[in-house]
Amino acid sequence: MTYPGSSPVSPQEIDRRLQCDPSIEDCKAVVYEWTGKCRSCHGTGLVSYYNQRGRETICKCVPCLGIGVGNTRLACLFD
């Protein structure tokens, strides 16, 4: 399952960024991106919490907008 409207970076683009020479051209940071279950709702799209009176409230997950998946990005900067 992928996040709607997203597309992964091609392996050729990652190789090109890894072989970039900063003294010659403007290099972008290598960014690894993947899609996985949301950490807040564990893929259900719903979260529950207890209010001050002790009643359980179930609502839509805000970080993943209720779809259950989220993108995670990791930027690697090499010296």
N, CA, C and O atoms as a GROMACS GRO file, in nm:
protein
  316
    1MET      N    1   0.085  -0.116   0.000
    1MET     CA    2   0.000   0.000   0.000
    1MET      C    3   0.090   0.123   0.000
    1MET      O    4   0.185   0.130   0.078
    2THR      N    5   0.061   0.219  -0.084
    2THR     CA    6   0.139   0.342  -0.089
    2THR      C    7   0.051   0.459  -0.054
    2THR      O    8  -0.072   0.452  -0.063
    3TYR      N    9   0.114   0.566  -0.015
    3TYR     CA   10   0.043   0.688   0.020
    3TYR      C   11  -0.013   0.748  -0.108
    3TYR      O   12   0.058   0.757  -0.208
    4PRO      N   13  -0.140   0.791  -0.108
    4PRO     CA   14  -0.199   0.846  -0.231
    4PRO      C   15  -0.123   0.967  -0.283
    4PRO      O   16  -0.088   1.058  -0.207
    5GLY      N   17  -0.097   0.968  -0.412
    5GLY     CA   18  -0.028   1.080  -0.475
    5GLY      C   19   0.122   1.081  -0.456
    5GLY      O   20   0.186   1.181  -0.490
    6SER      N   21   0.181   0.974  -0.404
    6SER     CA   22   0.325   0.971  -0.385
    6SER      C   23   0.388   0.871  -0.481
    6SER      O   24   0.323   0.776  -0.526
    7SER      N   25   0.513   0.895  -0.511
    7SER     CA   26   0.588   0.801  -0.595
    7SER      C   27   0.730   0.792  -0.539
    7SER      O   28   0.786   0.893  -0.498
    8PRO      N   29   0.787   0.673  -0.537
    8PRO     CA   30   0.922   0.658  -0.482
    8PRO      C   31   1.028   0.718  -0.574
    8PRO      O   32   1.007   0.730  -0.695
    9VAL      N   33   1.140   0.755  -0.515
    9VAL     CA   34   1.253   0.806  -0.593
    9VAL      C   35   1.318   0.688  -0.664
    9VAL      O   36   1.336   0.582  -0.604
   10SER      N   37   1.351   0.706  -0.790
   10SER     CA   38   1.408   0.597  -0.868
   10SER      C   39   1.550   0.564  -0.820
   10SER      O   40   1.619   0.650  -0.767
   11PRO      N   41   1.592   0.438  -0.837
   11PRO     CA   42   1.730   0.400  -0.798
   11PRO      C   43   1.836   0.480  -0.874
   11PRO      O   44   1.943   0.508  -0.820
   12GLN      N   45   1.807   0.518  -0.998
   12GLN     CA   46   1.903   0.598  -1.075
   12GLN      C   47   1.922   0.736  -1.012
   12GLN      O   48   2.033   0.789  -1.009
   13GLU      N   49   1.812   0.794  -0.962
   13GLU     CA   50   1.822   0.925  -0.899
   13GLU      C   51   1.901   0.916  -0.768
   13GLU      O   52   1.980   1.006  -0.738
   14ILE      N   53   1.883   0.810  -0.691
   14ILE     CA   54   1.961   0.792  -0.567
   14ILE      C   55   2.109   0.775  -0.599
   14ILE      O   56   2.193   0.833  -0.530
   15ASP      N   57   2.142   0.695  -0.702
   15ASP     CA   58   2.282   0.677  -0.741
   15ASP      C   59   2.343   0.809  -0.788
   15ASP      O   60   2.459   0.838  -0.757
   16ARG      N   61   2.266   0.887  -0.862
   16ARG     CA   62   2.317   1.016  -0.912
   16ARG      C   63   2.346   1.110  -0.795
   16ARG      O   64   2.446   1.182  -0.797
   17ARG      N   65   2.260   1.109  -0.694
   17ARG     CA   66   2.282   1.195  -0.578
   17ARG      C   67   2.401   1.148  -0.495
   17ARG      O   68   2.474   1.230  -0.440
   18LEU      N   69   2.422   1.016  -0.486
   18LEU     CA   70   2.537   0.964  -0.411
   18LEU      C   71   2.669   0.997  -0.479
   18LEU      O   72   2.770   1.014  -0.410
   19GLN      N   73   2.671   1.005  -0.611
   19GLN     CA   74   2.794   1.030  -0.686
   19GLN      C   75   2.815   1.177  -0.719
   19GLN      O   76   2.904   1.210  -0.796
   20CYS      N   77   2.735   1.264  -0.662
   20CYS     CA   78   2.745   1.406  -0.689
   20CYS      C   79   2.872   1.463  -0.625
   20CYS      O   80   2.907   1.427  -0.512
   21ASP      N   81   2.941   1.551  -0.698
   21ASP     CA   82   3.062   1.617  -0.646
   21ASP      C   83   3.025   1.760  -0.608
   21ASP      O   84   2.997   1.841  -0.696
   22PRO      N   85   3.026   1.794  -0.478
   22PRO     CA   86   2.982   1.927  -0.436
   22PRO      C   87   3.072   2.041  -0.484
   22PRO      O   88   3.028   2.156  -0.487
   23SER      N   89   3.196   2.012  -0.521
   23SER     CA   90   3.284   2.118  -0.569
   23SER      C   91   3.249   2.160  -0.712
   23SER      O   92   3.289   2.267  -0.756
   24ILE      N   93   3.175   2.075  -0.785
   24ILE     CA   94   3.140   2.105  -0.924
   24ILE      C   95   2.995   2.149  -0.939
   24ILE      O   96   2.964   2.241  -1.014
   25GLU      N   97   2.905   2.082  -0.866
   25GLU     CA   98   2.762   2.110  -0.883
   25GLU      C   99   2.692   2.121  -0.748
   25GLU      O  100   2.747   2.084  -0.645
   26ASP      N  101   2.570   2.173  -0.752
   26ASP     CA  102   2.488   2.186  -0.633
   26ASP      C  103   2.422   2.052  -0.605
   26ASP      O  104   2.336   2.008  -0.682
   27CYS      N  105   2.460   1.987  -0.495
   27CYS     CA  106   2.413   1.852  -0.465
   27CYS      C  107   2.296   1.855  -0.368
   27CYS      O  108   2.294   1.935  -0.274
   28LYS      N  109   2.199   1.769  -0.392
   28LYS     CA  110   2.088   1.752  -0.299
   28LYS      C  111   2.124   1.643  -0.199
   28LYS      O  112   2.202   1.553  -0.230
   29ALA      N  113   2.066   1.652  -0.080
   29ALA     CA  114   2.088   1.547   0.020
   29ALA      C  115   2.016   1.421  -0.024
   29ALA      O  116   1.909   1.427  -0.086
   30VAL      N  117   2.073   1.306   0.008
   30VAL     CA  118   2.010   1.179  -0.024
   30VAL      C  119   1.897   1.157   0.076
   30VAL      O  120   1.919   1.160   0.197
   31VAL      N  121   1.778   1.136   0.024
   31VAL     CA  122   1.661   1.118   0.109
   31VAL      C  123   1.603   0.981   0.082
   31VAL      O  124   1.567   0.949  -0.032
   32TYR      N  125   1.594   0.900   0.186
   32TYR     CA  126   1.530   0.770   0.175
   32TYR      C  127   1.388   0.786   0.227
   32TYR      O  128   1.367   0.841   0.335
   33GLU      N  129   1.290   0.739   0.151
   33GLU     CA  130   1.151   0.757   0.187
   33GLU      C  131   1.080   0.624   0.176
   33GLU      O  132   1.098   0.550   0.079
   34TRP      N  133   0.999   0.593   0.275
   34TRP     CA  134   0.922   0.470   0.268
   34TRP      C  135   0.786   0.495   0.333
   34TRP      O  136   0.767   0.592   0.405
   35THR      N  137   0.694   0.406   0.306
   35THR     CA  138   0.558   0.416   0.359
   35THR      C  139   0.533   0.300   0.452
   35THR      O  140   0.569   0.186   0.422
   36GLY      N  141   0.473   0.328   0.564
   36GLY     CA  142   0.444   0.222   0.661
   36GLY      C  143   0.323   0.257   0.744
   36GLY      O  144   0.259   0.360   0.724
   37LYS      N  145   0.292   0.170   0.837
   37LYS     CA  146   0.178   0.194   0.926
   37LYS      C  147   0.203   0.319   1.010
   37LYS      O  148   0.316   0.349   1.049
   38CYS      N  149   0.095   0.389   1.036
   38CYS     CA  150   0.102   0.507   1.121
   38CYS      C  151   0.139   0.464   1.263
   38CYS      O  152   0.089   0.364   1.313
   39ARG      N  153   0.227   0.541   1.327
   39ARG     CA  154   0.270   0.507   1.462
   39ARG      C  155   0.166   0.542   1.567
   39ARG      O  156   0.168   0.486   1.677
   40SER      N  157   0.078   0.634   1.536
   40SER     CA  158  -0.021   0.676   1.635
   40SER      C  159  -0.140   0.580   1.642
   40SER      O  160  -0.186   0.546   1.750
   41CYS      N  161  -0.190   0.537   1.525
   41CYS     CA  162  -0.310   0.452   1.524
   41CYS      C  163  -0.280   0.308   1.486
   41CYS      O  164  -0.371   0.225   1.486
   42HIS      N  165  -0.155   0.275   1.454
   42HIS     CA  166  -0.112   0.140   1.417
   42HIS      C  167  -0.188   0.088   1.295
   42HIS      O  168  -0.217  -0.032   1.285
   43GLY      N  169  -0.220   0.178   1.201
   43GLY     CA  170  -0.282   0.138   1.075
   43GLY      C  171  -0.433   0.133   1.076
   43GLY      O  172  -0.492   0.100   0.973
   44THR      N  173  -0.498   0.163   1.188
   44THR     CA  174  -0.644   0.156   1.191
   44THR      C  175  -0.710   0.283   1.142
   44THR      O  176  -0.823   0.278   1.094
   45GLY      N  177  -0.643   0.395   1.154
   45GLY     CA  178  -0.703   0.523   1.114
   45GLY      C  179  -0.780   0.589   1.227
   45GLY      O  180  -0.828   0.702   1.213
   46LEU      N  181  -0.794   0.520   1.340
   46LEU     CA  182  -0.867   0.573   1.454
   46LEU      C  183  -0.781   0.569   1.580
   46LEU      O  184  -0.701   0.477   1.598
   47VAL      N  185  -0.798   0.669   1.664
   47VAL     CA  186  -0.730   0.672   1.793
   47VAL      C  187  -0.834   0.691   1.902
   47VAL      O  188  -0.940   0.748   1.879
   48SER      N  189  -0.803   0.643   2.020
   48SER     CA  190  -0.894   0.662   2.133
   48SER      C  191  -0.818   0.724   2.249
   48SER      O  192  -0.698   0.700   2.267
   49TYR      N  193  -0.888   0.803   2.325
   49TYR     CA  194  -0.830   0.862   2.446
   49TYR      C  195  -0.941   0.875   2.549
   49TYR      O  196  -1.059   0.867   2.517
   50TYR      N  197  -0.901   0.895   2.671
   50TYR     CA  198  -0.996   0.910   2.781
   50TYR      C  199  -0.996   1.055   2.827
   50TYR      O  200  -0.890   1.112   2.852
   51ASN      N  201  -1.116   1.113   2.838
   51ASN     CA  202  -1.124   1.252   2.883
   51ASN      C  203  -1.115   1.256   3.036
   51ASN      O  204  -1.095   1.153   3.101
   52GLN      N  205  -1.131   1.376   3.093
   52GLN     CA  206  -1.114   1.392   3.238
   52GLN      C  207  -1.220   1.319   3.318
   52GLN      O  208  -1.195   1.283   3.434
   53ARG      N  209  -1.336   1.296   3.261
   53ARG     CA  210  -1.442   1.224   3.333
   53ARG      C  211  -1.428   1.073   3.320
   53ARG      O  212  -1.507   0.998   3.378
   54GLY      N  213  -1.329   1.026   3.244
   54GLY     CA  214  -1.306   0.883   3.230
   54GLY      C  215  -1.379   0.818   3.114
   54GLY      O  216  -1.376   0.696   3.100
   55ARG      N  217  -1.445   0.898   3.029
   55ARG     CA  218  -1.516   0.842   2.914
   55ARG      C  219  -1.420   0.829   2.796
   55ARG      O  220  -1.338   0.918   2.771
   56GLU      N  221  -1.431   0.719   2.725
   56GLU     CA  222  -1.344   0.695   2.609
   56GLU      C  223  -1.400   0.770   2.489
   56GLU      O  224  -1.521   0.766   2.462
   57THR      N  225  -1.312   0.837   2.416
   57THR     CA  226  -1.349   0.908   2.295
   57THR      C  227  -1.268   0.851   2.181
   57THR      O  228  -1.146   0.840   2.190
   58ILE      N  229  -1.335   0.814   2.072
   58ILE     CA  230  -1.268   0.760   1.953
   58ILE      C  231  -1.282   0.863   1.842
   58ILE      O  232  -1.392   0.911   1.815
   59CYS      N  233  -1.171   0.896   1.778
   59CYS     CA  234  -1.174   0.995   1.670
   59CYS      C  235  -1.074   0.956   1.561
   59CYS      O  236  -0.996   0.862   1.576
   60LYS      N  237  -1.079   1.030   1.452
   60LYS     CA  238  -0.991   1.006   1.338
   60LYS      C  239  -0.848   1.046   1.374
   60LYS      O  240  -0.827   1.147   1.442
   61CYS      N  241  -0.752   0.968   1.329
   61CYS     CA  242  -0.611   0.995   1.356
   61CYS      C  243  -0.566   1.119   1.280
   61CYS      O  244  -0.587   1.130   1.160
   62VAL      N  245  -0.503   1.213   1.350
   62VAL     CA  246  -0.459   1.338   1.288
   62VAL      C  247  -0.329   1.321   1.207
   62VAL      O  248  -0.323   1.372   1.095
   63PRO      N  249  -0.224   1.251   1.257
   63PRO     CA  250  -0.100   1.241   1.179
   63PRO      C  251  -0.116   1.176   1.042
   63PRO      O  252  -0.052   1.219   0.946
   64CYS      N  253  -0.201   1.072   1.030
   64CYS     CA  254  -0.217   1.005   0.900
   64CYS      C  255  -0.348   1.044   0.831
   64CYS      O  256  -0.379   0.991   0.724
   65LEU      N  257  -0.423   1.137   0.889
   65LEU     CA  258  -0.551   1.184   0.833
   65LEU      C  259  -0.653   1.072   0.819
   65LEU      O  260  -0.742   1.078   0.734
   66GLY      N  261  -0.641   0.969   0.902
   66GLY     CA  262  -0.739   0.862   0.904
   66GLY      C  263  -0.722   0.754   0.799
   66GLY      O  264  -0.809   0.668   0.787
   67ILE      N  265  -0.612   0.756   0.722
   67ILE     CA  266  -0.595   0.652   0.620
   67ILE      C  267  -0.508   0.537   0.669
   67ILE      O  268  -0.500   0.433   0.603
   68GLY      N  269  -0.441   0.553   0.782
   68GLY     CA  270  -0.368   0.442   0.843
   68GLY      C  271  -0.224   0.425   0.800
   68GLY      O  272  -0.152   0.343   0.856
   69VAL      N  273  -0.180   0.501   0.701
   69VAL     CA  274  -0.041   0.491   0.658
   69VAL      C  275   0.023   0.629   0.661
   69VAL      O  276  -0.046   0.731   0.651
   70GLY      N  277   0.154   0.631   0.674
   70GLY     CA  278   0.227   0.757   0.676
   70GLY      C  279   0.362   0.741   0.610
   70GLY      O  280   0.419   0.632   0.610
   71ASN      N  281   0.413   0.849   0.556
   71ASN     CA  282   0.545   0.847   0.495
   71ASN      C  283   0.650   0.881   0.600
   71ASN      O  284   0.628   0.968   0.685
   72THR      N  285   0.760   0.814   0.593
   72THR     CA  286   0.874   0.843   0.680
   72THR      C  287   0.991   0.879   0.590
   72THR      O  288   1.019   0.809   0.493
   73ARG      N  289   1.059   0.987   0.623
   73ARG     CA  290   1.173   1.031   0.543
   73ARG      C  291   1.297   1.035   0.631
   73ARG      O  292   1.291   1.072   0.748
   74LEU      N  293   1.408   0.996   0.572
   74LEU     CA  294   1.536   0.999   0.640
   74LEU      C  295   1.638   1.062   0.547
   74LEU      O  296   1.667   1.007   0.441
   75ALA      N  297   1.691   1.176   0.585
   75ALA     CA  298   1.793   1.244   0.505
   75ALA      C  299   1.930   1.208   0.558
   75ALA      O  300   1.956   1.221   0.677
   76CYS      N  301   2.017   1.162   0.470
   76CYS     CA  302   2.152   1.121   0.509
   76CYS      C  303   2.252   1.223   0.454
   76CYS      O  304   2.258   1.247   0.334
   77LEU      N  305   2.330   1.282   0.543
   77LEU     CA  306   2.434   1.375   0.501
   77LEU      C  307   2.568   1.310   0.530
   77LEU      O  308   2.598   1.279   0.645
   78PHE      N  309   2.647   1.290   0.427
   78PHE     CA  310   2.776   1.224   0.440
   78PHE      C  311   2.887   1.328   0.435
   78PHE      O  312   2.881   1.422   0.356
   79ASP      N  313   2.988   1.311   0.520
   79ASP     CA  314   3.102   1.403   0.519
   79ASP      C  315   3.205   1.362   0.418
   79ASP      O  316   3.307   1.428   0.404
   0.00000   0.00000   0.00000
